[in-house]
């Protein structure tokens, strides 16, 4: 597995207690898409039991820790809070080699679902994210919202925040919106985006090939 030491200070809280504080956390890519933190055992301020429980005073988090040589892997979702320096992070650590840029554009973007035009805009915000296809975020007035069906689905992204979804006809969760994105992605606030992988997308009249991604 690929791994490297991060220069960020990382603190972890569980049960209202500080359970780790490290200035030499190790990023480990257990999967190709994003890393996780392994912390030096000397920086973990709690006990890791042989069964993998994390014990800090009266607080026990079952199955939340694993010792790997001189490092400890804490289950991200089992902790109350993770901080990089003094700012919280969500879902998983951000990949230092991934970049997200949001650019205003005047390109004509049209979205069709089952042959019907669901959106047409000449003022998209295009989000470029490393290793993913461009995402076209469109103002709601340029979207046929009467064709959208609200979905209970939500997802979280460490770069953008929490998204809610719509479905179109029989196509479930093909449209999403970040109503209150994280500060670095404020340009997409309140804009709708369609999965390139699941709809017919035209840019300046040219049909776009459906990309192959983990979301296909």
N, C-alpha and C positions, 0 to 999 in steps of 0.2 A: 504494500500500500504506500502511496505517496504521502510524505509527511514533511512538515517544516515548522520551525519555531516562529511564532508570531511576536511582533514587537508591542502588541496591545496589552494593557493590563486587563485581566478578566476576573470578575468577582461573581460568585454564585450564591444565591440565597435559597434556603429550603426551610419550611416551617417557621419563617420569620427570623431565621438565624443565618449569619454568614458562614457558609460551609467550605468556601474555597476563595483564595485570593492569590493570583499568580501574575507575575510580570514576564513569565516565560512559558505561556501556554503553547501546546503543540497542535497545529492543524493537521488532521488526518483525513484523507479522502477515502472513506470506506466504500463509497460509491463514486462514479465519475462526476456526478452532477453538483455536489456540494460537499464541504468538509464538516467535520465535527471536532470539538475540542477534547483533547486529552491533557490533563493537568498533572504537573509533577506531584508525586505523592506527598512531598514535603510541604506543598502549598495547600493541601486539603486539610481543613480544620475540623474534620469529623472522622469517625472510625468507619472503615469499610470492613464488614464482616465477611467470613468465608462464603456465606450464602449470597453476598452481593447487596446486603442492606447497607444503607447509609445512616449512621447513628450520630446525632449531635445532641448531647444532653438528653432531654426528654423527647426529642424529636427523632423518629425513625421513618425513613422512606424505603419501603421494601423493594428489593430488586432494582435499585436505582444506580448502583455503582459496580464497576468492574476494574480490578487491578490488572494491569498489563505491564509486567516488569516494574519499572520505577515510575509509571504513569497511572493515573486513574481516569477512567471514562465515566462521566456522570450523564445519566439519561436526561437529555435536554428538556423533554416535556414534563418530566417528573419534578423539576425544580420550580420554585416560585418565580425566580427572576435571574436573568443573566445580564451582566453589564460588561460592555467593552468601554474601558475608561469609565466615564460617568453616564453613559447613555445605554438604555436597554436595547437588547436585540431580541428578535422573535423568530420562531420556527427552527432556525439553525444558524450557525455562524455564517456571515457573509464571506463569499469567496473573494480573496484579494485579487484574483485574476479575472473577475467578472465585472463588467462595466455596464451601467444603464444610462443611456442618453435619451432625452425626450426633446424632439425638434418640431417646431411649428412648420407647416407645409401648406402649399396651395395646390398640391396634386389632387386630381379628382379620384376619389375612392368610392367604388360602388360594391355593395354586398348583395348577393342573390342567394336565396334559399329555395330549393325546388323550383328554380326558374323565376321566382318572384323577387323583385327588388325590395329589399328590406331597409337599405340605407344608401344614401348618396350624399357625399359631402366634398366640398372644395376647401375645407379648413380643418383637415385632420391634424392631430398631434401624433407623430410617428415615434414609437418607442423602440430604440435599438438596444438589445440586450445580448451580451456575448453568448454565443452558441445557440441562440434562438432566432427564428425569423423575425423580421420587423413586425411590430404590432401597430395597427391603425386605430387610434382612439378618436371617436367621432362625437361631435356635439349631439345631444339628444334631439334638438329640433330637426336634425338631418336623418333621424332614424324613425322608421315606422313603428313607434312604440305600441300602436294598437295591435301589432302582430306579435308582441312579446308577452310571454306568460311568466310571471314571477316564480322563482324557484327557491326552495328553502336552503339550497346549497350555499355554503360560504367556504372560502379558502384563504390561507394566509401566506404572504410572501415576505421574506426578510428585507427585500429591497423596496417594496411598494406598499405593503400593509394588508388589510383584509378586504377581499372582494366579495360582492354578492352577485347573483346570477339570474338570467332569464333563459327560458327555452323558447324555441320557435317551432310551432307545429309539433311534429314528432321528434324533433331534434332537441335533446335535453342539454341544458347548460352550455349553450354555444355562444352566449353573450355574457360579458361581465362588466362590472363597474366598480371603481374604487371611489367611494363617496368622500372618505377622509384619508387619503393616502399619507404615507410617511413624508416628512419634509422634503427629502431629495426627489420625490416623485410628484410634487404638487401640481405640475403641469397637466397631469391626467385626471385631476379631481373632477368627478361628475361626468366623465366622458364614457361612452360605450365602446367596447371592443369585441370583435368577433374572432373566434378561432379560425385562423387561416386554414387549419387542417380539416375543417368540417363544413366550410361554406365555400361558395364560389366568389372569389374576390377579383375585382378589376381595378387596375391602377392606370389612370390616364387612358382608359379604354382597352388596355391590354389584359387579357386573362392571366392570372397568376397560378402557377402550379401549386397544388396543395403540398406543403412540406411534410417531411417525415420527421416527427419529433416524439418525445415521450408522451405528448398529449394527443397524438394521432388516434 
